[in-house]
Amino acid sequence: MRISLVAFAVALLTGPAALSPIAAGAADYPLRPLRFILPFPAGGATDTIGRTLAQKLGESLGQNVLVDNRPGAGGNLGIELAAKSAADGYTLLLCSPTCAISPSLYRRLNYDPQLDLAPVSMVATIPTLLIVNPAVPAKSLKELLELARSRPGFLNYGSGGVGSSNHLAMELMKSLARIDIVHVAYKGTGQALASLVAGEIQMVAISPPAALPLLPSGKVRVLAVLRDRRIAALPEVPTAVEAGMPGLQVNTWYGMLVRSGTAAPLVTLLNARVNAALKAQDTRDRLALAGVEAAGSSPQQFGDFMKSEIQRLGRIVREAGIKAE
């Protein structure tokens, strides 16, 4: 529901103390449809999360929230569009770890995620699975690491491209376990998964929605969930923490941002509407079907998280010597 001019006038007449920050800066917002930039192609988790949230926000705000898929440059094209948009609250961005990885991966970016974008809220997370081709003799993460140590440079892993989140997940495992495994980059995680099933590579770090359909036929084997708690879809699969690697925690996260300089009352209003949408049971159920866990946070919490991720993921990029191709 939009904040009306009548309510705004009443608040003014009743005195400054009665005028809330949201009413003062967001009277009648939004007056026109909002643009919601998704920096990746249609289909996949980003699209599911973005369209689910856009529908709920549209209902809440009383205006259409138009999804705008803008893939390109590893997600940086869409991010740059949002970073250079007007600071009026009408352009929203759904960002993933790309926002935290790119500053270290690319020598030059046309935006700075910390200076040009303002956090609104954490939106969702997706756990990461470590899967292998069934021909790999290892039946657990511990056995896989032992195999890798016994044959340095023999095992290889696929990713969705240089600097992708699943690339960094495997580089983190290499560093923590001090093993030598070979990276094979593909143009997308789907290609890497197909290569794994064909036996051309041995392992991939991937999200549950992509892996689960392949499990009944035995085309892949799941060794671990790369975080500190198991997932409901695979309750029998241990975590990396249980396997003795507490540092190997890799979640793909998604958050909403707007152009920096957007009025604080608008950010507060958007944060409230996003969190309300994420608490709705129909939203949670729809996301869960795609293997996505609804989150939510304050702008400050998401901003602090972003800063920590830029540092953490940047360190992995630098230590592994990863450079954008």
C-alpha positions in Angstrom: 0.0 0.0 0.0 1.4 3.4 -0.9 1.7 6.2 1.6 -0.8 8.8 0.6 -0.5 12.6 0.5 -3.4 12.8 3.0 -1.5 10.8 5.6 1.5 12.9 4.9 -0.4 16.1 5.5 -2.0 14.8 8.7 1.4 14.0 10.0 2.6 17.5 9.2 -0.3 19.1 11.0 0.1 16.9 14.1 3.7 18.1 14.6 7.2 17.0 13.7 7.3 14.3 16.5 4.4 12.5 14.8 6.0 12.5 11.4 7.8 9.1 11.0 11.0 8.9 9.0 9.3 6.7 6.4 6.4 9.1 5.9 8.8 12.1 5.7 10.9 10.6 2.9 8.6 8.1 1.2 5.3 9.9 0.8 3.5 8.5 -2.1 6.4 6.2 -3.0 6.2 4.4 -5.3 4.4 6.5 -8.0 5.5 4.3 -10.9 6.7 0.7 -11.5 10.1 -0.4 -10.1 12.8 -2.0 -12.1 14.5 -5.1 -10.5 17.8 -5.9 -12.2 18.9 -9.6 -12.1 22.5 -9.7 -13.5 22.1 -13.3 -14.8 20.1 -15.0 -17.5 16.5 -16.1 -17.1 16.3 -19.6 -15.5 18.2 -20.8 -12.5 18.2 -19.7 -8.8 18.7 -16.0 -9.4 15.6 -15.9 -11.6 13.5 -17.9 -9.2 14.4 -15.7 -6.3 14.1 -12.5 -8.2 10.7 -13.2 -9.7 9.3 -14.6 -6.5 10.3 -11.5 -4.6 9.2 -9.1 -7.4 5.7 -10.5 -7.2 5.4 -10.1 -3.5 6.9 -6.6 -3.5 4.5 -5.6 -6.2 1.6 -6.7 -4.1 2.9 -4.9 -1.1 4.0 -1.6 -2.7 1.0 -1.3 -5.0 3.1 -1.0 -8.1 4.5 -3.5 -10.6 8.1 -4.6 -9.9 9.4 -5.4 -13.4 12.2 -8.0 -13.6 15.0 -7.0 -15.9 17.5 -9.8 -16.7 20.8 -8.2 -17.6 23.4 -10.9 -18.0 26.9 -10.2 -19.2 30.5 -9.8 -18.1 30.1 -12.4 -15.3 27.2 -10.5 -13.8 29.0 -7.2 -13.8 26.9 -5.6 -16.6 23.7 -5.7 -14.5 25.5 -4.6 -11.4 27.0 -1.6 -13.2 23.6 -0.6 -14.5 22.2 -0.5 -11.0 25.4 1.3 -9.7 24.8 4.0 -12.2 21.1 4.3 -11.9 19.3 7.2 -10.3 19.3 7.2 -6.5 15.5 7.4 -6.3 14.5 3.9 -5.1 13.1 2.8 -8.4 15.9 0.6 -9.5 16.6 -2.5 -7.3 19.4 -5.1 -7.7 19.6 -8.7 -6.7 23.2 -9.5 -6.1 25.1 -12.7 -5.4 28.7 -13.3 -4.4 29.7 -11.7 -7.7 29.4 -8.4 -5.9 32.1 -9.5 -3.4 34.3 -11.4 -5.8 34.6 -9.0 -8.7 36.6 -6.2 -6.9 39.5 -8.7 -6.5 39.0 -10.6 -9.7 39.1 -7.7 -12.1 41.9 -5.2 -12.5 39.3 -2.5 -13.3 35.6 -2.2 -12.6 33.3 0.6 -13.7 31.7 0.5 -10.2 32.6 0.0 -6.6 30.1 -2.1 -4.7 30.8 -0.4 -1.4 30.7 3.1 -2.7 28.0 2.9 -5.5 25.5 0.5 -3.9 23.6 0.6 -0.7 22.4 -2.6 1.1 18.7 -3.1 1.6 18.5 -6.7 2.9 19.9 -10.2 2.7 17.3 -12.2 0.7 18.3 -15.8 0.5 21.0 -18.5 0.7 21.6 -21.7 -1.1 23.9 -24.4 0.4 26.7 -25.9 -1.6 27.2 -29.6 -2.2 30.4 -31.4 -3.1 29.6 -34.0 -5.7 31.8 -36.5 -7.5 31.4 -38.9 -10.5 30.5 -42.4 -9.2 33.7 -43.8 -10.6 35.7 -41.9 -8.0 36.4 -44.5 -5.2 36.0 -42.0 -2.4 32.8 -42.4 -0.4 33.4 -39.4 1.9 35.1 -36.0 1.9 37.9 -37.4 4.1 38.5 -40.2 1.6 38.5 -37.8 -1.3 41.1 -35.6 0.4 43.3 -38.7 1.1 43.0 -39.7 -2.5 44.0 -36.3 -3.7 47.0 -36.2 -1.4 48.1 -39.6 -2.7 47.9 -38.5 -6.3 48.8 -34.8 -6.6 47.5 -33.2 -9.8 45.6 -36.3 -10.9 42.1 -35.3 -9.9 40.3 -32.4 -11.5 37.2 -30.3 -10.8 34.9 -28.2 -12.9 33.4 -24.8 -12.3 31.0 -22.4 -14.0 34.0 -20.2 -15.0 37.0 -18.4 -13.6 36.1 -16.5 -10.5 32.7 -18.1 -10.1 31.5 -19.0 -6.6 31.9 -22.7 -7.2 35.5 -22.1 -8.5 36.3 -20.3 -5.2 34.7 -23.0 -3.2 37.1 -25.6 -4.6 40.1 -23.3 -4.3 39.2 -22.8 -0.6 39.1 -26.6 -0.2 42.5 -26.8 -1.9 44.0 -24.3 0.4 42.5 -25.7 3.6 43.3 -29.3 2.8 46.7 -28.5 1.1 45.9 -30.7 -1.9 46.7 -30.4 -5.6 43.7 -30.7 -7.9 43.3 -29.2 -11.3 40.7 -26.6 -12.3 38.7 -27.0 -15.5 36.6 -23.9 -16.3 33.3 -24.1 -18.3 30.9 -21.5 -19.6 28.4 -22.2 -16.9 27.8 -24.7 -14.1 25.4 -26.7 -16.3 28.3 -27.5 -18.7 30.5 -28.5 -15.8 27.8 -30.8 -14.4 27.4 -32.5 -17.8 31.1 -33.1 -18.0 31.0 -34.6 -14.5 28.3 -37.0 -15.5 30.3 -38.0 -18.6 33.3 -38.8 -16.5 35.5 -36.0 -18.0 36.0 -34.4 -14.6 35.9 -35.9 -11.1 34.1 -33.3 -8.9 32.1 -30.1 -8.8 30.8 -27.8 -6.0 27.2 -27.2 -6.9 23.8 -26.2 -5.5 21.2 -28.8 -4.5 18.6 -28.0 -7.2 21.1 -28.9 -9.9 22.4 -32.1 -8.2 19.2 -33.7 -6.7 17.6 -34.9 -9.9 20.7 -36.9 -10.8 20.9 -38.8 -7.5 18.2 -41.5 -8.0 19.9 -42.7 -11.1 23.3 -42.8 -9.5 24.9 -40.4 -12.0 26.6 -38.4 -9.3 27.5 -39.0 -5.6 27.2 -36.4 -2.9 30.1 -36.4 -0.4 29.4 -33.4 1.8 27.3 -30.3 2.4 29.8 -27.4 2.6 28.5 -25.7 5.7 27.9 -26.4 9.4 24.4 -27.9 9.2 22.8 -30.7 7.1 20.0 -30.0 4.6 16.5 -31.4 4.8 16.6 -32.8 1.3 19.7 -34.9 2.1 19.6 -35.6 5.8 22.1 -38.5 5.6 24.9 -36.4 3.9 27.4 -35.0 6.5 28.7 -31.5 6.6 32.2 -30.3 6.0 32.4 -29.4 9.7 31.5 -33.0 10.6 34.2 -34.2 8.2 36.8 -32.1 10.2 36.9 -29.1 7.9 35.2 -26.3 9.8 36.6 -23.6 7.6 35.0 -25.1 4.4 31.7 -23.3 4.6 30.4 -22.1 1.3 26.9 -20.7 0.8 25.7 -18.9 -2.3 23.9 -15.8 -1.0 21.6 -13.2 -2.5 20.8 -9.7 -1.4 19.0 -6.6 -2.5 20.8 -3.3 -3.1 19.9 0.1 -4.4 22.0 3.0 -5.7 24.0 4.7 -2.9 22.5 8.0 -2.0 19.0 6.6 -2.0 17.0 8.3 0.8 17.3 6.4 4.1 13.5 6.3 4.5 13.1 4.6 1.2 15.7 2.0 2.1 13.9 1.5 5.4 10.6 1.0 3.7 12.1 -1.4 1.1 13.8 -3.4 3.9 10.5 -3.7 5.8 8.6 -4.9 2.7 11.4 -7.3 1.6 11.5 -8.9 5.1 7.8 -9.2 5.2 7.8 -10.9 1.8 10.5 -13.4 3.0 8.5 -14.3 6.1 5.4 -15.1 4.1 4.8 -18.9 4.1 4.0 -19.0 0.4 7.3 -17.2 -0.4 9.3 -19.6 1.8 7.5 -22.6 0.3 8.1 -21.5 -3.3 11.8 -20.8 -2.7 12.2 -24.1 -0.8 11.0 -26.0 -3.9 14.0 -24.6 -5.7 16.4 -25.5 -2.8 16.6 -21.9 -1.7 16.4 -20.8 2.0 14.7 -17.4 2.6 16.8 -15.1 4.8 16.3 -11.4 5.6 18.2 -8.9 7.6 18.5 -5.2 8.4 20.4 -3.0 5.9 23.3 -2.7 8.5 23.5 -6.4 8.9 23.6 -7.0 5.1 26.2 -4.2 4.7 28.5 -5.7 7.3 28.1 -9.1 5.8 29.0 -7.7 2.3 32.2 -6.1 3.7 33.2 -9.4 5.3 32.5 -11.3 2.1 34.6 -8.9 0.0 37.5 -9.5 2.4 37.0 -13.2 2.7 36.5 -14.0 -1.0 39.1 -11.5 -2.1 41.6 -13.3 0.1 40.8 -16.6 -1.7 41.1 -14.9 -5.1 44.5 -13.4 -4.2 46.0 -16.5 -2.6 45.0 -18.7 -5.5 46.3 -16.2 -8.0 42.9 -16.1 -9.9 42.6 -13.5 -12.6 39.6 -12.8 -14.9 40.0 -14.1 -18.4 
